[in-house]
Amino acid sequence: MSYYIKNRGKAFGPFNEQQLIELKMKGKISRNVDVSEDQTNWFTAENLSFLYDEKIPPPPPPEPSEWFYSTDGDVGYGPVTKTVIHQMVQKGTLTRDCYVWKQGEMAQVIYTVPEFAVYAPPPKPIDYEDKLKQVNNTGGKYCFACGAALVMSASTCPTCGTRVDKSDEVQGQVSRLAYILLAIFFGGLGVHDFYAGRIGSGVAILLLTFICLPVLILLSTISFGLLSPLLVLGGLGMFIFIIVEICAVTTDGKGRPFV
């Protein structure tokens, strides 16, 4: 079949279907160009199915409602779509500390979920030096872990539980080498335990030494040396106890590890 096209009142042609397709691909034919088969009855090119038989793509499937959320970590709501979560974050209904999750998955803080990281960015690092400068003249201080404001006398942050007063930890650190040497040379007197702040153990060893040692010496003397092996066994037992204590004890009296 042949076709004619009209441009600025002038007819051109005839053209076959393949030629019209090529003209369209070159941009020389648009939907509104007049086309005719006999130069009498004209119609627009969009009515030619071989030129503009464009299939309308099917609508996208509806967004699944698969997300749950919680503003306090206890009560959950949903399911809702990801778009709804985005809108709630943008409106401030959900903050970066709220939780989101899918069915069967563990709840996560929203800024750690890749789908919402752009909308709920993680908290900015705390500028602790700036914080300290701000409170130099206010009689307070800040927690180095969460940034909460504290009074100067506070030793533990009430918000996150972090110990903030570590001066005694630095001053009270116990050397493991010193502990071992004291145990080897003065273990029978409990000096190593006193050094580590393990007062109870030190007192127990001291009492054991000053009570058992004189008794063993007295028994050995009364028996004219027949019970002297008891004295040797007593000393050996004390030595074994001290070795075991050296190997087993790794913290001082306040539970802080040796250095």
C-alpha positions in Angstrom: 0.0 0.0 0.0 1.2 3.5 -0.9 0.9 6.6 1.3 1.2 10.3 0.7 2.2 12.9 3.3 1.4 16.6 3.3 3.9 19.2 4.5 3.1 22.9 4.4 0.1 22.2 2.1 2.2 20.2 -0.4 1.7 16.5 -0.9 4.7 14.2 -1.2 4.8 10.5 -2.2 4.0 7.9 -2.7 5.8 6.0 0.1 5.5 2.5 1.2 5.4 1.4 4.8 9.1 0.8 5.1 9.9 4.2 3.7 7.5 5.9 6.2 9.2 4.0 9.1 12.6 5.3 7.9 11.3 8.8 7.7 9.9 8.6 11.2 13.3 7.2 12.5 15.0 10.2 10.9 12.6 12.6 12.6 10.9 13.8 9.4 7.5 12.5 10.4 5.7 13.3 13.6 2.3 12.2 15.0 0.5 15.2 13.6 1.7 15.0 10.0 -1.2 14.5 7.5 -1.2 11.2 5.7 -3.4 9.9 2.9 -3.8 6.8 0.7 -5.5 8.6 -2.2 -4.7 12.3 -1.6 -8.3 12.9 -0.9 -9.0 11.6 2.6 -6.3 12.8 5.0 -5.6 11.7 8.6 -2.8 12.1 11.0 0.2 9.7 11.1 -0.5 8.6 14.6 -3.4 6.5 13.2 -1.0 4.3 11.3 -0.5 1.3 13.5 2.8 0.3 12.0 4.2 3.7 12.9 2.7 4.4 16.3 1.5 1.1 17.7 3.3 1.8 21.0 2.3 -0.5 23.8 1.5 1.3 27.0 3.7 -0.2 29.6 1.8 -1.8 32.5 1.6 0.1 35.7 4.3 -0.7 38.2 3.2 -3.2 40.9 2.1 -1.6 44.2 4.8 -1.0 46.7 4.8 -3.8 49.3 3.9 -2.9 52.8 6.7 -4.8 54.6 8.2 -2.4 57.1 7.5 -2.1 60.8 8.6 0.7 63.0 8.9 1.7 66.7 9.5 5.1 68.2 10.3 3.8 71.7 11.7 0.4 71.1 8.7 -1.3 72.8 5.5 -0.8 70.7 5.7 -1.7 67.0 3.5 -0.4 64.2 2.9 -1.5 60.6 3.3 -2.9 58.1 3.8 0.2 56.0 5.7 0.9 52.7 9.2 2.2 52.4 7.8 5.5 51.1 5.7 5.9 54.2 8.9 5.5 56.4 10.7 8.0 54.2 7.9 10.5 54.7 7.8 10.0 58.5 11.5 10.6 58.7 11.3 13.8 56.6 8.4 15.0 58.8 10.4 14.2 62.0 7.9 11.6 63.2 10.7 9.1 63.1 14.1 10.2 64.3 17.5 8.6 63.7 17.2 6.7 67.0 13.9 4.9 66.1 13.8 1.3 65.1 12.6 -0.3 61.8 12.5 -3.9 60.7 10.8 -6.4 58.3 8.7 -9.4 59.3 10.9 -12.1 60.7 14.0 -9.8 61.1 15.6 -8.1 64.0 14.9 -4.5 64.7 17.6 -2.0 63.7 18.3 1.6 64.5 17.0 3.4 61.4 20.2 5.2 60.4 22.0 1.8 60.1 19.5 0.5 57.5 20.8 1.2 54.0 17.4 2.1 52.6 17.0 4.9 55.1 20.5 6.0 55.8 20.2 9.0 53.4 17.0 10.2 55.2 18.2 9.5 58.8 22.0 10.1 58.8 24.0 8.8 61.8 24.8 11.2 64.6 27.6 13.6 64.1 30.8 12.8 66.1 30.9 14.7 69.4 33.6 17.4 69.5 34.7 16.7 73.1 37.3 19.4 73.1 34.7 22.0 72.2 32.4 20.5 74.9 35.1 20.8 77.5 35.8 24.4 76.5 32.1 25.2 76.9 32.0 23.9 80.5 35.4 25.1 81.8 33.7 27.9 83.7 30.4 26.2 84.5 31.6 23.7 87.1 30.6 20.7 85.0 31.9 18.2 82.5 30.7 15.8 79.7 30.6 12.1 79.3 33.2 11.1 76.7 31.0 8.2 75.5 27.6 9.8 74.9 28.2 13.5 75.4 25.7 13.9 78.3 26.3 16.9 80.7 27.6 15.8 84.1 28.5 17.5 87.4 32.2 17.6 88.2 31.9 15.1 91.1 30.2 12.4 88.9 32.2 9.2 88.5 29.7 7.4 86.3 27.5 8.8 83.5 23.8 8.3 84.5 22.8 8.2 80.8 25.0 5.4 79.4 26.6 4.0 82.6 30.2 4.8 81.4 32.8 5.4 84.1 34.0 9.0 83.5 36.3 9.4 86.5 39.3 7.3 85.6 42.0 9.1 87.6 42.1 6.4 90.2 42.4 3.7 87.5 45.6 5.3 86.2 47.1 5.8 89.6 46.0 2.3 90.9 47.2 0.1 88.1 49.1 -2.9 89.4 52.2 -4.3 87.6 51.9 -8.1 87.0 55.7 -8.4 87.0 55.9 -6.8 90.4 53.1 -9.0 91.7 55.0 -12.2 90.5 58.3 -11.1 92.0 56.8 -10.2 95.4 54.9 -13.6 95.4 58.1 -15.5 94.7 60.3 -13.7 97.3 57.7 -12.7 100.0 54.8 -15.0 99.2 54.7 -16.5 102.6 54.0 -13.1 104.1 51.2 -12.2 101.6 53.1 -9.1 100.5 52.1 -9.7 96.8 48.4 -9.7 97.7 48.7 -6.6 99.9 50.4 -4.9 96.9 47.5 -5.8 94.6 44.9 -4.6 97.0 43.7 -8.2 97.8 43.7 -7.5 101.5 41.7 -10.6 102.5 44.0 -13.0 100.7 47.0 -11.3 102.2 45.8 -11.5 105.7 44.8 -15.1 105.3 48.3 -16.1 104.0 49.9 -14.1 106.8 47.9 -15.8 109.5 48.5 -19.2 108.0 52.2 -18.6 108.0 52.5 -17.3 111.6 50.1 -20.0 113.0 51.1 -23.1 111.1 54.9 -22.5 110.9 55.4 -22.2 114.7 53.2 -25.3 115.3 55.2 -27.4 112.8 58.5 -26.2 114.3 57.3 -27.1 117.8 56.1 -30.5 116.8 59.3 -31.3 115.0 61.3 -30.2 118.1 59.2 -32.2 120.5 59.5 -35.4 118.3 63.3 -35.0 118.1 63.0 -34.5 114.3 60.6 -37.4 113.6 57.9 -35.0 112.4 60.3 -32.7 110.5 58.8 -34.0 107.2 55.7 -32.2 108.2 57.6 -29.0 108.1 58.9 -29.7 104.6 55.4 -30.6 103.4 54.0 -27.4 104.9 56.6 -25.3 103.1 56.0 -27.2 99.8 52.2 -26.7 100.2 52.7 -23.0 100.7 54.9 -22.8 97.6 52.4 -24.7 95.4 49.6 -22.4 96.7 51.6 -19.3 95.7 52.4 -20.6 92.3 48.7 -21.4 91.7 47.8 -17.9 92.9 50.3 -16.3 90.5 48.8 -18.1 87.6 45.1 -17.7 88.5 45.0 -14.0 89.7 44.9 -11.5 86.9 43.1 -8.5 88.6 43.7 -6.4 91.6 41.4 -5.9 94.6 39.1 -3.6 92.6 38.7 -5.9 89.6 41.1 -4.0 87.4 43.4 -6.1 85.2 47.1 -6.1 85.8 49.4 -4.2 83.4 
